[in-house]
Amino acid sequence: MSGKENGQESRQKILGAALDVFYEAGFDGARMDRIAKRAGVNQALIYYYFQSKEGLFAELIHINIDEMIAEKKKAIGEKDFYDLNIYDADVIKKVVDQVMGALKKRGKIFSIVLGEIFRNSSRQTDPKIFEAFLPSIQQLRQWMSSLGICQKDIDREIITAVFFGSLPMIAYTTLGEKLADHYDLDRESLHKIFTERLYRFSEDLVGFLKRQGRVEIST
C-alpha cells in the first residue's frame, strides 16, 4: 500500500472515530486523545491532517454534506437540478425519497449539528454551523433571484422551505423512529403520513416557482 493510500486510510479512520466521539460527547466534550485512541492513531496525526478540533469537526460536516448533495442529485440523473421543467409529481417524490434516505444514513452528523445549535442557543452560534447545516440555502436564494422572483417572495419561500421542509425532514430522520417507539406509534404509518405531507409541500413549492419565475415552463 502506497503512502498516499495509507494517509487516506488514516484520515478515514480519524473521521469515523471523530463522528462517534462527537456524537457521544458533543463538540465541547469530545477530546482529541479519545478520538485518536478510537481511531488507533497517534494524536499528532490528527493535528497534522486537520490542524485543530474545529478543523476536524468542519471537515466531518462538509464531507457528509457534499456526499448528501451528490446523492440528492442522483435522483434526477444527468438532468439539470435547477431545470423546473423536469419536476413532475413522480420526480418530486423521487427527490424527496432520495434526500430522506441520505439524511437517515447521516443521522449521527445531523444529530451532532442540531445538538450544537440548540446547546449554544444562548450565545452566538458559529455561522459555519448554519452554512454546513443548510448548504443549499444561498444557492436557492440566488437561483430564485435569477428567476425574477421579488425579494419579499424569496424570503417568504426560504423561511417556508427551511421551517416546513428542511428542519422537519432532519428532525424526522434523526428522531422519528425513536419518538414512534416511545409513544407506541406505528413506524410504517408515521413514515407514510410524513412523506405524503412532504410530497405535497414540495409540490406546492415547485408550483410556486413555476408560477412566479420568469421562465418558460414546458407543458
Secondary structure by P-SEA (a helix, b strand, c coil): ccaaaaaaaaaaaaaaaaaaaaaacccccccaaaaaaaacccaaaaaaccccaaaaaaaaaaaaaaaaaaaaacccccccccccccccaaaaaaaaaaaaaaaaaaaaaaaaaaaaaaaaccccccaaaaaaaccaaaaaaaaaaaacccaaaaaaaaaaaaaacaaaaaaaaacaaaaaaaacccaaaaaaaaaaaaaaaaaaaaaaaaacccccccc
